[in-house]
Amino acid sequence: MKNIKTHKLVIGQNTFIHPTAEIRGVSGFADSVIIGDNVYIGAYVQIIVNYIKIGDYCKIQHNTNIHGYEPCIIGHNAWIGQFSIIDSIGSTTIGNNCGIGAHSQLWSHIKYGDTLEGCRFLNSKPLIIGNDVWFVGHCIVSPIIAEDKSMAMVGSVITSNMEYNQIYAGSPAKSISEKVGFQFEEVTIEEKLQKMTDYLKQFQSFYRGGDLIRIVENEIDINFNDELSYFSVANRRYKKAGSDEEIQFMKFLLPDKAKFIPYE
Protein backbone atom coordinates (compact mmCIF):
# COMPACT_ATOMS: atom_id res chain seq x y z
CA MET A 1 0.00 0.00 0.00
CA LYS A 2 1.59 3.25 -1.18
CA ASN A 3 0.13 5.31 1.66
CA ILE A 4 1.75 3.12 4.35
CA LYS A 5 5.51 3.25 4.98
CA THR A 6 6.74 0.83 7.61
CA HIS A 7 9.34 -1.88 8.10
CA LYS A 8 6.75 -4.22 9.65
CA LEU A 9 3.11 -4.22 8.60
CA VAL A 10 0.27 -6.36 9.97
CA ILE A 11 -3.29 -5.62 8.81
CA GLY A 12 -6.23 -7.76 9.86
CA GLN A 13 -9.23 -8.98 7.91
CA ASN A 14 -11.87 -6.62 6.49
CA THR A 15 -9.94 -3.50 7.43
CA PHE A 16 -10.46 -0.36 5.34
CA ILE A 17 -7.84 2.37 5.04
CA HIS A 18 -8.84 5.33 2.89
CA PRO A 19 -6.43 5.99 -0.01
CA THR A 20 -5.86 9.55 1.24
CA ALA A 21 -4.80 8.38 4.71
CA GLU A 22 -1.07 8.45 5.49
CA ILE A 23 0.68 6.06 7.86
CA ARG A 24 4.46 6.35 8.41
CA GLY A 25 7.15 7.01 10.96
CA VAL A 26 8.29 10.39 12.22
CA SER A 27 11.36 10.51 9.96
CA GLY A 28 10.25 8.19 7.20
CA PHE A 29 9.44 4.52 7.66
CA ALA A 30 7.73 3.44 10.89
CA ASP A 31 9.23 0.55 12.84
CA SER A 32 5.93 -1.30 13.15
CA VAL A 33 2.29 -0.79 12.15
CA ILE A 34 -0.16 -3.35 13.54
CA ILE A 35 -3.86 -2.95 12.73
CA GLY A 36 -6.55 -5.42 13.77
CA ASP A 37 -9.64 -6.80 12.07
CA ASN A 38 -12.61 -4.73 10.84
CA VAL A 39 -10.88 -1.39 11.42
CA TYR A 40 -11.93 1.78 9.59
CA ILE A 41 -9.41 4.58 8.95
CA GLY A 42 -11.02 7.52 7.19
CA ALA A 43 -10.03 10.14 4.67
CA TYR A 44 -6.96 12.31 5.30
CA VAL A 45 -6.12 10.60 8.57
CA GLN A 46 -2.43 11.07 9.42
CA ILE A 47 -0.71 8.48 11.59
CA ILE A 48 2.91 9.58 11.98
CA VAL A 49 4.26 7.35 14.74
CA ASN A 50 7.22 5.01 14.89
CA TYR A 51 5.12 2.27 16.51
CA ILE A 52 1.34 2.03 16.29
CA LYS A 53 -0.96 -0.81 17.33
CA ILE A 54 -4.72 -0.55 16.76
CA GLY A 55 -7.19 -3.18 17.97
CA ASP A 56 -10.22 -4.73 16.25
CA TYR A 57 -13.31 -2.74 15.22
CA CYS A 58 -11.71 0.66 15.78
CA LYS A 59 -12.97 3.65 13.81
CA ILE A 60 -10.69 6.62 13.19
CA GLN A 61 -12.71 9.31 11.47
CA HIS A 62 -11.51 11.73 8.81
CA ASN A 63 -8.77 14.33 9.33
CA THR A 64 -7.59 12.84 12.61
CA ASN A 65 -3.88 13.24 13.40
CA ILE A 66 -1.90 10.74 15.48
CA HIS A 67 1.79 11.56 15.90
CA GLY A 68 4.80 11.00 18.14
CA TYR A 69 8.16 9.35 18.68
CA GLU A 70 7.03 6.88 21.35
CA PRO A 71 4.57 3.98 20.91
CA CYS A 72 0.86 4.62 20.52
CA ILE A 73 -1.36 1.68 21.47
CA ILE A 74 -5.13 1.76 20.93
CA GLY A 75 -7.30 -1.09 22.20
CA HIS A 76 -10.33 -2.77 20.67
CA ASN A 77 -13.57 -0.96 19.74
CA ALA A 78 -12.22 2.60 19.92
CA TRP A 79 -14.19 5.38 18.24
CA ILE A 80 -12.08 8.46 17.43
CA GLY A 81 -14.01 11.40 16.04
CA GLN A 82 -13.05 13.61 13.13
CA PHE A 83 -10.39 16.30 13.46
CA SER A 84 -9.03 14.81 16.69
CA ILE A 85 -5.35 14.94 17.70
CA ILE A 86 -3.58 12.18 19.60
CA ASP A 87 -0.01 13.00 20.58
CA SER A 88 2.39 10.18 21.46
CA ILE A 89 5.62 12.11 21.96
CA GLY A 90 5.60 10.89 25.57
CA SER A 91 3.77 7.63 24.60
CA THR A 92 0.03 7.08 24.63
CA THR A 93 -1.97 4.02 25.65
CA ILE A 94 -5.72 3.90 25.09
CA GLY A 95 -7.63 0.95 26.50
CA ASN A 96 -10.52 -1.05 25.11
CA ASN A 97 -13.96 0.40 24.33
CA CYS A 98 -12.91 4.06 24.49
CA GLY A 99 -14.66 6.98 22.83
CA ILE A 100 -12.82 10.14 21.80
CA GLY A 101 -15.29 12.71 20.52
CA ALA A 102 -14.74 14.92 17.50
CA HIS A 103 -12.19 17.76 17.73
CA SER A 104 -10.64 16.40 20.93
CA GLN A 105 -6.93 16.75 21.65
CA LEU A 106 -4.94 14.25 23.71
CA TRP A 107 -1.42 15.39 24.64
CA SER A 108 1.57 13.63 26.19
CA HIS A 109 4.02 16.55 26.14
CA ILE A 110 4.47 20.26 26.59
CA LYS A 111 7.22 21.80 24.49
CA TYR A 112 7.94 25.10 22.81
CA GLY A 113 9.32 27.84 25.08
CA ASP A 114 12.98 28.88 24.96
CA THR A 115 14.73 26.98 27.77
CA LEU A 116 17.92 29.02 27.28
CA GLU A 117 15.86 32.07 28.13
CA GLY A 118 14.54 30.29 31.21
CA CYS A 119 11.26 28.74 30.09
CA ARG A 120 10.24 26.19 32.74
CA PHE A 121 7.79 24.23 30.58
CA LEU A 122 9.49 21.34 28.77
CA ASN A 123 8.21 17.90 29.64
CA SER A 124 6.77 14.69 28.27
CA LYS A 125 5.26 11.70 30.05
CA PRO A 126 2.94 8.81 29.22
CA LEU A 127 -0.75 9.45 28.67
CA ILE A 128 -2.60 6.41 30.00
CA ILE A 129 -6.29 5.94 29.28
CA GLY A 130 -8.09 2.94 30.77
CA ASN A 131 -10.98 0.88 29.47
CA ASP A 132 -14.44 2.33 28.72
CA VAL A 133 -13.22 5.91 29.02
CA TRP A 134 -15.24 8.51 27.13
CA PHE A 135 -14.17 12.02 26.13
CA VAL A 136 -17.48 13.32 24.79
CA GLY A 137 -16.07 15.87 22.34
CA HIS A 138 -13.94 19.01 22.05
CA CYS A 139 -11.96 17.81 25.07
CA ILE A 140 -8.34 18.82 25.72
CA VAL A 141 -6.42 16.24 27.73
CA SER A 142 -3.00 16.65 29.39
CA PRO A 143 -0.71 13.64 30.03
CA ILE A 144 -2.84 12.14 32.78
CA ILE A 145 -4.08 8.75 33.92
CA ALA A 146 -7.77 8.23 33.16
CA GLU A 147 -9.04 5.27 35.14
CA ASP A 148 -11.55 2.79 33.74
CA LYS A 149 -15.08 4.07 32.99
CA SER A 150 -14.21 7.71 33.65
CA MET A 151 -15.86 10.32 31.43
CA ALA A 152 -15.31 13.97 30.48
CA MET A 153 -18.19 16.09 29.24
CA VAL A 154 -18.01 18.17 26.08
CA GLY A 155 -15.44 20.98 26.14
CA SER A 156 -13.61 19.73 29.22
CA VAL A 157 -9.98 20.66 29.82
CA ILE A 158 -8.47 17.79 31.79
CA THR A 159 -5.28 18.58 33.69
CA SER A 160 -5.51 16.05 36.54
CA ASN A 161 -6.02 12.30 36.76
CA MET A 162 -9.56 10.99 36.27
CA GLU A 163 -10.85 8.51 38.85
CA TYR A 164 -12.82 5.31 38.27
CA ASN A 165 -16.34 5.88 36.86
CA GLN A 166 -16.31 9.59 37.69
CA ILE A 167 -17.78 12.20 35.34
CA TYR A 168 -15.82 15.42 34.81
CA ALA A 169 -16.65 18.82 33.33
CA GLY A 170 -15.26 22.33 33.07
CA SER A 171 -11.90 24.05 32.70
CA PRO A 172 -9.98 22.79 34.52
CA ALA A 173 -12.25 19.75 34.71
CA LYS A 174 -13.64 18.70 38.08
CA SER A 175 -15.74 15.70 39.04
CA ILE A 176 -19.47 16.40 38.90
CA SER A 177 -20.58 12.88 39.80
CA GLU A 178 -22.08 14.02 43.11
CA LYS A 179 -24.57 16.03 41.04
CA VAL A 180 -25.11 13.90 37.92
CA GLY A 181 -24.14 10.39 39.01
CA PHE A 182 -21.75 8.06 37.22
CA GLN A 183 -21.21 6.96 33.65
CA PHE A 184 -21.95 3.32 34.52
CA GLU A 185 -24.46 1.84 36.93
CA GLU A 186 -24.43 -1.67 38.36
CA VAL A 187 -26.03 -4.32 36.15
CA THR A 188 -26.46 -7.94 37.25
CA ILE A 189 -25.20 -10.80 35.13
CA GLU A 190 -28.80 -11.98 34.78
CA GLU A 191 -29.80 -8.58 33.37
CA LYS A 192 -26.85 -8.61 30.98
CA LEU A 193 -27.72 -12.11 29.82
CA GLN A 194 -31.32 -11.12 29.13
CA LYS A 195 -30.34 -7.93 27.32
CA MET A 196 -27.82 -9.71 25.09
CA THR A 197 -30.37 -12.43 24.34
CA ASP A 198 -32.79 -9.70 23.28
CA TYR A 199 -30.09 -8.07 21.12
CA LEU A 200 -29.45 -11.39 19.40
CA LYS A 201 -33.17 -11.78 18.67
CA GLN A 202 -33.27 -8.27 17.21
CA PHE A 203 -30.23 -9.07 15.10
CA GLN A 204 -31.74 -12.33 13.88
CA SER A 205 -34.90 -10.60 12.75
CA PHE A 206 -32.88 -7.93 10.96
CA TYR A 207 -30.05 -10.02 9.53
CA ARG A 208 -31.95 -13.31 9.11
CA GLY A 209 -29.05 -15.16 10.62
CA GLY A 210 -27.38 -15.68 13.97
CA ASP A 211 -27.29 -19.47 14.07
CA LEU A 212 -23.51 -19.37 14.58
CA ILE A 213 -23.75 -17.11 17.65
CA ARG A 214 -24.25 -18.15 21.25
CA ILE A 215 -24.83 -15.90 24.27
CA VAL A 216 -23.47 -17.42 27.48
CA GLU A 217 -23.11 -16.32 31.07
CA ASN A 218 -19.40 -16.94 31.54
CA GLU A 219 -16.30 -18.58 30.13
CA ILE A 220 -17.04 -22.10 31.39
CA ASP A 221 -19.97 -22.26 28.97
CA ILE A 222 -17.74 -21.74 25.91
CA ASN A 223 -16.61 -24.56 23.65
CA PHE A 224 -13.30 -23.29 22.27
CA ASN A 225 -13.07 -26.21 19.85
CA ASP A 226 -16.12 -25.57 17.67
CA GLU A 227 -16.75 -22.96 14.98
CA LEU A 228 -19.40 -20.97 16.83
CA SER A 229 -18.98 -17.45 18.22
CA TYR A 230 -19.59 -17.26 21.98
CA PHE A 231 -20.27 -14.00 23.80
CA SER A 232 -19.67 -14.18 27.55
CA VAL A 233 -21.54 -11.43 29.41
CA ALA A 234 -19.72 -11.90 32.71
CA ASN A 235 -16.40 -10.60 31.37
CA ARG A 236 -17.48 -9.03 28.04
CA ARG A 237 -15.25 -11.30 25.98
CA TYR A 238 -16.05 -13.39 22.93
CA LYS A 239 -14.59 -16.38 21.20
CA LYS A 240 -13.56 -15.05 17.83
CA ALA A 241 -14.56 -17.37 14.98
CA GLY A 242 -14.42 -14.75 12.21
CA SER A 243 -17.69 -15.76 10.53
CA ASP A 244 -19.69 -13.24 8.54
CA GLU A 245 -22.49 -13.54 11.10
CA GLU A 246 -20.09 -12.71 13.93
CA ILE A 247 -18.78 -9.63 12.12
CA GLN A 248 -22.27 -8.40 11.32
CA PHE A 249 -23.37 -9.00 14.92
CA MET A 250 -20.41 -7.06 16.29
CA LYS A 251 -21.23 -4.17 13.98
CA PHE A 252 -24.85 -4.40 15.10
CA LEU A 253 -23.77 -4.12 18.75
CA LEU A 254 -21.28 -1.28 18.26
CA PRO A 255 -20.99 1.45 19.30
CA ASP A 256 -23.74 1.78 21.91
CA LYS A 257 -25.42 -1.59 22.55
CA ALA A 258 -22.50 -3.70 23.79
CA LYS A 259 -18.74 -3.90 23.44
CA PHE A 260 -16.86 -7.20 23.56
CA ILE A 261 -13.14 -7.91 23.19
CA PRO A 262 -11.78 -11.21 21.87
CA TYR A 263 -10.05 -13.95 23.76
CA GLU A 264 -6.41 -13.74 22.69
C-alpha positions in Angstrom: 0.0 0.0 0.0 1.6 3.2 -1.2 0.1 5.3 1.7 1.8 3.1 4.3 5.5 3.3 5.0 6.7 0.8 7.6 9.3 -1.9 8.1 6.7 -4.2 9.6 3.1 -4.2 8.6 0.3 -6.4 10.0 -3.3 -5.6 8.8 -6.2 -7.8 9.9 -9.2 -9.0 7.9 -11.9 -6.6 6.5 -9.9 -3.5 7.4 -10.5 -0.4 5.3 -7.8 2.4 5.0 -8.8 5.3 2.9 -6.4 6.0 0.0 -5.9 9.6 1.2 -4.8 8.4 4.7 -1.1 8.5 5.5 0.7 6.1 7.9 4.5 6.3 8.4 7.2 7.0 11.0 8.3 10.4 12.2 11.4 10.5 10.0 10.2 8.2 7.2 9.4 4.5 7.7 7.7 3.4 10.9 9.2 0.6 12.8 5.9 -1.3 13.2 2.3 -0.8 12.1 -0.2 -3.3 13.5 -3.9 -2.9 12.7 -6.6 -5.4 13.8 -9.6 -6.8 12.1 -12.6 -4.7 10.8 -10.9 -1.4 11.4 -11.9 1.8 9.6 -9.4 4.6 9.0 -11.0 7.5 7.2 -10.0 10.1 4.7 -7.0 12.3 5.3 -6.1 10.6 8.6 -2.4 11.1 9.4 -0.7 8.5 11.6 2.9 9.6 12.0 4.3 7.4 14.7 7.2 5.0 14.9 5.1 2.3 16.5 1.3 2.0 16.3 -1.0 -0.8 17.3 -4.7 -0.6 16.8 -7.2 -3.2 18.0 -10.2 -4.7 16.2 -13.3 -2.7 15.2 -11.7 0.7 15.8 -13.0 3.6 13.8 -10.7 6.6 13.2 -12.7 9.3 11.5 -11.5 11.7 8.8 -8.8 14.3 9.3 -7.6 12.8 12.6 -3.9 13.2 13.4 -1.9 10.7 15.5 1.8 11.6 15.9 4.8 11.0 18.1 8.2 9.3 18.7 7.0 6.9 21.4 4.6 4.0 20.9 0.9 4.6 20.5 -1.4 1.7 21.5 -5.1 1.8 20.9 -7.3 -1.1 22.2 -10.3 -2.8 20.7 -13.6 -1.0 19.7 -12.2 2.6 19.9 -14.2 5.4 18.2 -12.1 8.5 17.4 -14.0 11.4 16.0 -13.0 13.6 13.1 -10.4 16.3 13.5 -9.0 14.8 16.7 -5.4 14.9 17.7 -3.6 12.2 19.6 0.0 13.0 20.6 2.4 10.2 21.5 5.6 12.1 22.0 5.6 10.9 25.6 3.8 7.6 24.6 0.0 7.1 24.6 -2.0 4.0 25.7 -5.7 3.9 25.1 -7.6 0.9 26.5 -10.5 -1.0 25.1 -14.0 0.4 24.3 -12.9 4.1 24.5 -14.7 7.0 22.8 -12.8 10.1 21.8 -15.3 12.7 20.5 -14.7 14.9 17.5 -12.2 17.8 17.7 -10.6 16.4 20.9 -6.9 16.8 21.7 -4.9 14.3 23.7 -1.4 15.4 24.6 1.6 13.6 26.2 4.0 16.5 26.1 4.5 20.3 26.6 7.2 21.8 24.5 7.9 25.1 22.8 9.3 27.8 25.1 13.0 28.9 25.0 14.7 27.0 27.8 17.9 29.0 27.3 15.9 32.1 28.1 14.5 30.3 31.2 11.3 28.7 30.1 10.2 26.2 32.7 7.8 24.2 30.6 9.5 21.3 28.8 8.2 17.9 29.6 6.8 14.7 28.3 5.3 11.7 30.1 2.9 8.8 29.2 -0.8 9.5 28.7 -2.6 6.4 30.0 -6.3 5.9 29.3 -8.1 2.9 30.8 -11.0 0.9 29.5 -14.4 2.3 28.7 -13.2 5.9 29.0 -15.2 8.5 27.1 -14.2 12.0 26.1 -17.5 13.3 24.8 -16.1 15.9 22.3 -13.9 19.0 22.0 -12.0 17.8 25.1 -8.3 18.8 25.7 -6.4 16.2 27.7 -3.0 16.6 29.4 -0.7 13.6 30.0 -2.8 12.1 32.8 -4.1 8.7 33.9 -7.8 8.2 33.2 -9.0 5.3 35.1 -11.6 2.8 33.7 -15.1 4.1 33.0 -14.2 7.7 33.6 -15.9 10.3 31.4 -15.3 14.0 30.5 -18.2 16.1 29.2 -18.0 18.2 26.1 -15.4 21.0 26.1 -13.6 19.7 29.2 -10.0 20.7 29.8 -8.5 17.8 31.8 -5.3 18.6 33.7 -5.5 16.0 36.5 -6.0 12.3 36.8 -9.6 11.0 36.3 -10.8 8.5 38.9 -12.8 5.3 38.3 -16.3 5.9 36.9 -16.3 9.6 37.7 -17.8 12.2 35.3 -15.8 15.4 34.8 -16.7 18.8 33.3 -15.3 22.3 33.1 -11.9 24.1 32.7 -10.0 22.8 34.5 -12.2 19.8 34.7 -13.6 18.7 38.1 -15.7 15.7 39.0 -19.5 16.4 38.9 -20.6 12.9 39.8 -22.1 14.0 43.1 -24.6 16.0 41.0 -25.1 13.9 37.9 -24.1 10.4 39.0 -21.7 8.1 37.2 -21.2 7.0 33.6 -21.9 3.3 34.5 -24.5 1.8 36.9 -24.4 -1.7 38.4 -26.0 -4.3 36.2 -26.5 -7.9 37.3 -25.2 -10.8 35.1 -28.8 -12.0 34.8 -29.8 -8.6 33.4 -26.9 -8.6 31.0 -27.7 -12.1 29.8 -31.3 -11.1 29.1 -30.3 -7.9 27.3 -27.8 -9.7 25.1 -30.4 -12.4 24.3 -32.8 -9.7 23.3 -30.1 -8.1 21.1 -29.4 -11.4 19.4 -33.2 -11.8 18.7 -33.3 -8.3 17.2 -30.2 -9.1 15.1 -31.7 -12.3 13.9 -34.9 -10.6 12.8 -32.9 -7.9 11.0 -30.0 -10.0 9.5 -32.0 -13.3 9.1 -29.0 -15.2 10.6 -27.4 -15.7 14.0 -27.3 -19.5 14.1 -23.5 -19.4 14.6 -23.7 -17.1 17.7 -24.2 -18.1 21.3 -24.8 -15.9 24.3 -23.5 -17.4 27.5 -23.1 -16.3 31.1 -19.4 -16.9 31.5 -16.3 -18.6 30.1 -17.0 -22.1 31.4 -20.0 -22.3 29.0 -17.7 -21.7 25.9 -16.6 -24.6 23.7 -13.3 -23.3 22.3 -13.1 -26.2 19.9 -16.1 -25.6 17.7 -16.8 -23.0 15.0 -19.4 -21.0 16.8 -19.0 -17.4 18.2 -19.6 -17.3 22.0 -20.3 -14.0 23.8 -19.7 -14.2 27.6 -21.5 -11.4 29.4 -19.7 -11.9 32.7 -16.4 -10.6 31.4 -17.5 -9.0 28.0 -15.3 -11.3 26.0 -16.0 -13.4 22.9 -14.6 -16.4 21.2 -13.6 -15.1 17.8 -14.6 -17.4 15.0 -14.4 -14.8 12.2 -17.7 -15.8 10.5 -19.7 -13.2 8.5 -22.5 -13.5 11.1 -20.1 -12.7 13.9 -18.8 -9.6 12.1 -22.3 -8.4 11.3 -23.4 -9.0 14.9 -20.4 -7.1 16.3 -21.2 -4.2 14.0 -24.9 -4.4 15.1 -23.8 -4.1 18.8 -21.3 -1.3 18.3 -21.0 1.4 19.3 -23.7 1.8 21.9 -25.4 -1.6 22.5 -22.5 -3.7 23.8 -18.7 -3.9 23.4 -16.9 -7.2 23.6 -13.1 -7.9 23.2 -11.8 -11.2 21.9 -10.0 -14.0 23.8 -6.4 -13.7 22.7 
